[in-house]
Amino acid sequence: MIMDKVALRAHIRARRRARATPASTAGTVDLDGAKLSKITLEWLAMLDDGNPGGVVCAYLSTGQEPPTRNLLIACAEAGYTVYVPVCEPDFQLSWVLWHPDAELVRSSLAPVMEPRGLRLPFESLTAATDAASSESSSGSTAPESVASAIRAVIVPALAVDTAGVRLGQGGGYYDRFLPRAANTPLAAMVYDDECVPAGSLPHDTLDIPVGYALTPSAWIQLGAASEHSEIQ
């Protein structure tokens, strides 16, 4: 029998807390961060045919979530422009340009840290990147390799199944955001044991499926054409 969303979230959160024992937390976070960076870059290379550039939307992990700081750094160093979400009233998300030295402040609306900076709607990220590229190149045209298309969106999750059903944290922000990004490659970031067989997670008609899962061991294509790429 499938648990309801509230019970399942409580179960997965408890399992994540148990995984993060004090003696092993630092080393495990570093290792998982390195693995997730490698997997994420492999996945992005598959999406862009080995031509990095453009916008990657990701997020700043918190608590016992799979750690994302290393992969954000890796994406920026590989030539992607990285944006992360900030919480707005009415459970909406805006996006702020991220870099490793970005000043972080506590959100007034959710238990997360957010970077200071210009807040932009998702639909304007490519235009903002074009403007920044033009300014930095003194008016010259940005090279094709850094075209500003939104290449991918990486979202937090507590679990995802192989049909693409995502179990979120329950805050409602991504439920409202994901329909706006439905035509962009979407990936849920989870631990290996949180990518589960199709039909394992509760969902309804309003849930937007994701096309991929990113775990410390693999990027996994979800849906009817489910396949995966494992770390050798």
C-alpha positions in Angstrom: 0.0 0.0 0.0 1.3 3.5 -0.9 1.7 5.9 2.0 0.1 9.3 1.8 2.4 12.2 1.1 2.5 13.4 4.7 3.5 10.0 6.1 6.0 9.3 3.3 7.7 12.7 3.8 8.1 12.0 7.5 9.5 8.6 6.8 12.1 9.8 4.2 13.1 12.8 6.4 13.7 10.5 9.3 15.8 8.2 7.1 17.9 11.1 5.9 18.5 12.3 9.5 19.6 8.7 10.5 22.0 8.7 7.5 23.7 11.9 8.7 25.4 10.6 11.8 27.7 13.1 13.5 30.8 11.0 13.0 30.4 10.5 9.3 28.5 13.7 8.2 31.5 15.8 6.9 33.2 13.1 4.9 29.9 11.8 3.5 28.8 15.2 2.4 32.1 15.8 0.7 32.0 12.5 -1.1 28.3 12.8 -2.2 29.0 16.4 -3.3 31.9 15.2 -5.5 29.9 12.4 -7.0 26.9 14.6 -7.7 29.1 17.1 -9.4 30.5 14.4 -11.7 27.1 13.0 -12.5 25.5 16.4 -13.1 28.2 17.4 -15.5 27.9 14.1 -17.4 24.1 14.6 -17.6 24.5 18.2 -18.9 27.1 17.1 -21.4 24.5 14.6 -22.7 21.9 17.3 -23.0 24.1 19.8 -24.8 26.2 17.4 -26.9 29.3 18.3 -25.1 29.0 22.1 -25.7 28.6 23.7 -22.2 27.1 27.1 -21.9 23.7 28.6 -21.2 21.7 28.7 -18.1 21.3 26.0 -15.5 18.7 26.5 -12.8 19.5 24.6 -9.6 19.2 25.3 -5.8 21.1 25.6 -2.6 20.7 22.4 -0.5 19.8 22.6 3.1 19.8 20.2 6.1 20.1 16.6 5.0 19.3 17.2 1.3 21.8 15.8 -1.2 24.6 18.5 -1.2 24.6 20.9 -4.1 27.3 23.5 -3.5 30.0 21.5 -5.2 27.9 20.9 -8.3 27.0 24.6 -8.5 30.7 25.4 -8.5 31.4 22.7 -11.1 28.6 24.0 -13.4 29.9 27.6 -13.1 33.5 26.4 -13.8 32.3 24.4 -16.8 30.9 27.5 -18.4 27.2 27.4 -17.4 25.4 30.5 -15.9 23.9 29.3 -12.7 20.7 30.7 -11.2 19.1 29.6 -7.9 15.6 30.2 -6.6 14.4 32.7 -4.0 11.0 32.5 -2.3 8.4 35.1 -3.0 4.9 35.8 -1.5 2.1 33.5 -2.6 4.5 30.5 -3.0 6.1 31.9 -6.1 9.8 31.6 -7.0 12.1 34.2 -8.5 15.7 33.5 -9.6 19.0 35.1 -8.7 22.4 34.7 -10.4 24.7 32.5 -8.3 28.4 32.5 -7.9 30.7 30.9 -5.2 31.2 34.2 -3.4 27.5 35.2 -3.4 26.3 36.6 -0.1 23.6 34.4 1.5 20.8 35.6 3.7 18.0 33.7 5.5 14.7 33.7 3.6 11.9 35.4 5.4 9.4 33.0 3.9 11.0 29.5 4.1 13.8 27.8 6.1 16.4 28.2 3.4 19.3 30.5 2.6 19.1 32.7 -0.5 21.7 34.9 -2.3 21.3 38.6 -2.5 20.9 40.0 -5.9 18.5 41.0 -8.7 15.4 38.8 -8.6 14.2 37.7 -12.0 11.2 35.7 -13.3 12.1 32.4 -14.9 11.0 33.5 -18.3 13.5 36.4 -18.3 16.7 34.5 -17.4 17.9 34.1 -21.0 17.4 37.8 -21.7 19.3 38.7 -18.6 22.2 36.4 -19.5 22.3 37.9 -23.0 22.6 41.4 -21.6 25.4 40.3 -19.2 27.3 38.6 -21.9 27.0 41.6 -24.2 28.2 44.0 -21.4 31.2 41.8 -20.5 32.3 41.5 -24.1 32.1 45.3 -24.7 29.3 45.1 -27.2 30.6 42.1 -29.2 28.3 39.2 -29.9 28.5 36.4 -27.4 30.0 33.2 -28.9 27.6 30.4 -29.8 29.2 28.2 -27.1 27.7 30.4 -24.4 24.2 30.7 -26.0 21.8 31.6 -23.2 19.2 28.9 -23.6 18.0 27.4 -20.4 19.6 24.1 -20.6 18.2 22.4 -17.6 16.4 22.8 -14.3 17.5 20.8 -11.2 14.9 20.6 -8.4 14.9 19.3 -4.8 12.9 16.2 -4.0 12.5 13.6 -1.2 11.9 10.9 -3.7 11.2 10.2 -7.4 9.9 7.2 -9.2 11.0 5.8 -12.6 7.8 7.1 -14.2 8.9 10.7 -13.2 6.6 11.2 -10.3 8.4 13.6 -7.8 7.7 13.8 -4.1 8.6 17.3 -3.0 9.0 18.9 0.4 5.3 20.0 0.5 5.9 23.7 0.6 4.1 24.3 -2.7 6.7 26.5 -4.4 7.8 24.0 -7.0 4.2 22.7 -7.6 3.5 26.3 -8.9 6.8 26.7 -10.7 7.2 23.4 -12.6 4.4 24.0 -15.1 6.4 27.1 -16.3 9.4 24.9 -17.0 7.6 21.8 -18.4 9.4 22.2 -21.8 12.8 22.3 -20.2 14.8 19.2 -19.1 13.8 18.7 -15.5 15.8 16.6 -13.0 15.1 15.7 -9.4 18.1 15.5 -7.0 17.8 12.5 -4.6 19.9 9.9 -2.9 20.3 6.5 -4.6 17.7 4.7 -2.5 15.2 7.5 -3.1 14.8 6.7 -6.8 12.1 4.1 -6.6 10.0 1.9 -8.9 7.1 3.4 -10.8 3.9 3.4 -8.9 5.6 3.7 -5.5 4.7 7.4 -4.9 1.4 9.1 -4.4 0.5 11.7 -7.0 -2.4 13.6 -8.5 -3.2 15.1 -11.9 -1.6 18.5 -11.0 1.8 16.9 -10.4 4.3 17.7 -13.2 6.6 14.8 -14.0 10.3 15.2 -14.2 12.4 13.6 -17.0 15.5 12.6 -15.0 16.8 11.8 -11.5 20.3 12.8 -10.4 21.8 10.6 -7.6 25.4 10.2 -6.3 25.7 7.1 -8.5 23.9 7.9 -11.7 21.8 10.1 -13.9 18.6 8.2 -14.6 16.2 8.9 -17.5 12.6 8.5 -16.2 9.4 7.7 -18.0 8.7 5.2 -20.8 12.3 5.3 -22.1 13.8 4.7 -18.7 17.6 4.1 -18.9 20.6 5.1 -16.8 24.3 5.9 -16.9 26.3 4.5 -14.0 29.6 5.6 -12.6 32.2 3.1 -13.6 
